[in-house]
């Protein structure tokens, strides 16, 4: 059996610990580590080649790449454990892509700012005309999706809520937002992405199944 590269002795605990912090009520740290090691063993030659790269910058890039791949494997394991112990099917979980968030945030934020009740039939098309087809969401339940996003939005830090409000409720352009935040346009764009990412994490993060 091919021996694993020594660098994995640092990568595995780091990855396992990051997943354990999120799923400590459902999965044991040692079991997550074992899952990481089992995954690494199935592709030992590939991993050893990446971690034996002589160029230090490229090797660090390879380490980050392996850690990212391993983290997805570990999270899939932890999510399965959570599903088993919580009594639901793993395919019941919902994930929210940025495209969905950006499409629905104007309506969600409007309900927060105006104190109105969310009603799925009001939020089908940008022109305000109801549509019979649900927007993307696991299970196709638009109202549940809107409520989930609203709960996540309300948990954001005030600064992130403001940035998303300026962009998706008040319709600021990147240039206008940059002026409001006193920063460059590229920085304003990056801060929007960061706020969206924080919201996505509150809603469960990216799907680990893709």
HELIX and SHEET records of a PDB file:
HELIX    1   1 UNK A    8  UNK A   23  1                                  16    
HELIX    2   2 UNK A   29  UNK A   41  1                                  13    
HELIX    3   3 UNK A   44  UNK A   51  1                                   8    
HELIX    4   4 UNK A   56  UNK A   86  1                                  31    
HELIX    5   5 UNK A   90  UNK A   92  5                                   3    
HELIX    6   6 UNK A   98  UNK A  114  1                                  17    
HELIX    7   7 UNK A  120  UNK A  122  5                                   3    
HELIX    8   8 UNK A  138  UNK A  140  5                                   3    
HELIX    9   9 UNK A  142  UNK A  155  1                                  14    
HELIX   10  10 UNK A  158  UNK A  168  1                                  11    
HELIX   11  11 UNK A  174  UNK A  181  1                                   8    
HELIX   12  12 UNK A  185  UNK A  202  1                                  18    
END                                                                             
